[in-house]
Amino acid sequence: MGSALWNTLYYLLWLVPIFIFAVAVIVFIRNKRLYRYKVRIFRVRENGKVKEVNFKGGYIGRKNSAPFFRIKTGKFPWNVIELNETPKVEYMDEDDRVYYKQIDINTFVQVKRNFNKGVIDMTPVESDVKYGAILSVQRIKDVLRVEPAWKRLLPYVGMTLVAVVLIVGYAILLNTKCP
């Protein structure tokens, strides 16, 4: 038994790093495919000063709903900003960069660049109210959707049934006599 345990630990010692590396590569490739747009956010500070930060963004498609735009602000999955509307493609620059101005904590307004005699002018883009309303209504429907009680209890009943069958089978196995 001791040699089998050591062999198992030996193989796990090799397989765990390979598994971790494979998961890291899959997450990296997924993020490269998903977040392919550059996003520049202008954060307004006191005295009218602006702080620029650069992130990556991408369109997130959902089943039975309209897609939305997500900005990835860090390495972890919870470091994201989800916007109610998608950016207007006609106001992206040649590098597929989207410009946003942050007005409040969760309020972002897309801006477009204009070059006027060597001066870059940023003007806000009119937001699509209809698209934001569609997403809001869809989120409200998801929250208010009532699920039947039997669907919530079905996994527990199934696991209990499997446990009872296994215990009965074990009891029968112990009571049988071998010839």
Stockholm file with secondary structure:
# STOCKHOLM 1.0

chainA/1-179         MGSALWNTLYYLLWLVPIFIFAVAVIVFIRNKRLYRYKVRIFRVRENGKVKEVNFKGGYIGRKNSAPFFRIKTGKFPWNVIELNETPKVEYMDEDDRVYYKQIDINTFVQVKRNFNKGVIDMTPVESDVKYGAILSVQRIKDVLRVEPAWKRLLPYVGMTLVAVVLIVGYAILLNTKCP
#=GR chainA/1-179 SS CHHHHHHHHHHHHHHHHHHHHHHHHHHHHHHHHHCCEEEEEEEECGGGCEEEEEEEEEEECCTTSCCEEEEECSSSTTCEEEESSCCCGGGCCTTCEEEEEECSSSCEEEEEEEEETTEEEEEECCCCHHHHHHHHHHHHHHHHCCCCHHHHHHHHHHHHHHHHHHHHHHHHHHHCCCC
#=GC SS_cons         CHHHHHHHHHHHHHHHHHHHHHHHHHHHHHHHHHCCEEEEEEEECGGGCEEEEEEEEEEECCTTSCCEEEEECSSSTTCEEEESSCCCGGGCCTTCEEEEEECSSSCEEEEEEEEETTEEEEEECCCCHHHHHHHHHHHHHHHHCCCCHHHHHHHHHHHHHHHHHHHHHHHHHHHCCCC
//
